[in-house]
Amino acid sequence: MWINDELLKTILKVINESDEPLETKEVSERVSKLTEGVTRTKVYHRLSNLRGEGLIKGKFIGPGRGVWIWWSSGKITKNIS
């Protein structure tokens, strides 16, 4: 993780403060309230990186293009399947 990346820190804060899994759109909307000039593409890219590093979890759901949902590692106890 890049230590000076404020967007990553904001995304982690949003994910960790949520009690439920969030769709990419929901994460993007919450991050936009805290940080200016953020696109959904930037948020999705950072979410994917955080997932790759094991700091958050994510799952692709739905047919076709579907959506990604994201949650904090080990925090959500509801069934995600």
C-alpha positions as CSV (number, residue, x, y, z in Angstrom):
1,M,0.0,0.0,0.0
2,W,1.2,3.5,-0.7
3,I,1.5,5.3,2.6
4,N,0.8,8.8,1.2
5,D,-2.2,7.8,-0.8
6,E,-5.1,9.7,0.8
7,L,-7.7,8.0,-1.5
8,L,-6.7,4.6,-0.2
9,K,-6.9,5.8,3.4
10,T,-10.4,7.2,2.8
11,I,-11.6,4.0,1.1
12,L,-10.3,1.9,4.0
13,K,-12.1,4.2,6.4
14,V,-15.4,3.9,4.5
15,I,-15.1,0.1,4.3
16,N,-14.1,-0.4,7.9
17,E,-16.9,1.9,9.2
18,S,-19.6,0.0,7.4
19,D,-21.6,-2.8,9.1
20,E,-22.6,-4.3,5.8
21,P,-20.9,-5.1,2.4
22,L,-21.0,-2.1,0.0
23,E,-21.3,-2.0,-3.7
24,T,-18.7,-0.1,-5.7
25,K,-21.2,2.6,-6.3
26,E,-21.9,3.0,-2.6
27,V,-18.2,3.2,-1.7
28,S,-17.7,5.7,-4.5
29,E,-20.5,7.9,-3.3
30,R,-19.3,7.9,0.3
31,V,-15.7,8.6,-0.7
32,S,-16.8,11.5,-2.9
33,K,-18.4,13.1,0.1
34,L,-15.0,13.0,1.9
35,T,-12.6,13.6,-1.1
36,E,-13.0,15.9,-4.1
37,G,-12.4,14.9,-7.7
38,V,-12.7,11.1,-7.2
39,T,-14.1,9.0,-10.1
40,R,-15.7,5.6,-9.7
41,T,-12.9,4.2,-11.9
42,K,-10.2,5.4,-9.4
43,V,-12.2,4.0,-6.5
44,Y,-12.6,0.6,-8.3
45,H,-8.9,0.5,-9.1
46,R,-8.0,1.2,-5.5
47,L,-10.5,-1.3,-4.2
48,S,-9.1,-4.0,-6.5
49,N,-5.5,-3.2,-5.2
50,L,-6.7,-3.4,-1.6
51,R,-8.4,-6.7,-2.3
52,G,-5.2,-8.0,-3.9
53,E,-3.2,-7.0,-0.8
54,G,-5.7,-8.7,1.5
55,L,-6.7,-5.6,3.4
56,I,-10.4,-5.9,2.3
57,K,-12.5,-8.6,0.7
58,G,-14.6,-8.4,-2.5
59,K,-16.9,-10.5,-4.5
60,F,-18.4,-10.2,-8.0
61,I,-22.1,-10.9,-7.9
62,G,-24.9,-10.9,-10.5
63,P,-25.2,-12.0,-14.1
64,G,-23.6,-10.2,-17.0
65,R,-21.8,-7.1,-16.0
66,G,-23.0,-7.6,-12.4
67,V,-21.5,-5.6,-9.5
68,W,-18.7,-6.0,-7.0
69,I,-19.4,-5.9,-3.2
70,W,-16.7,-5.0,-0.7
71,W,-16.2,-5.5,3.0
72,S,-13.6,-5.4,5.7
73,S,-11.5,-8.6,6.2
74,G,-13.1,-10.6,9.0
75,K,-15.5,-8.0,10.1
76,I,-18.8,-9.0,8.3
77,T,-20.5,-12.0,9.8
78,K,-23.5,-12.2,7.5
79,N,-23.6,-14.8,4.7
80,I,-22.1,-13.2,1.5
81,S,-22.9,-16.0,-0.9
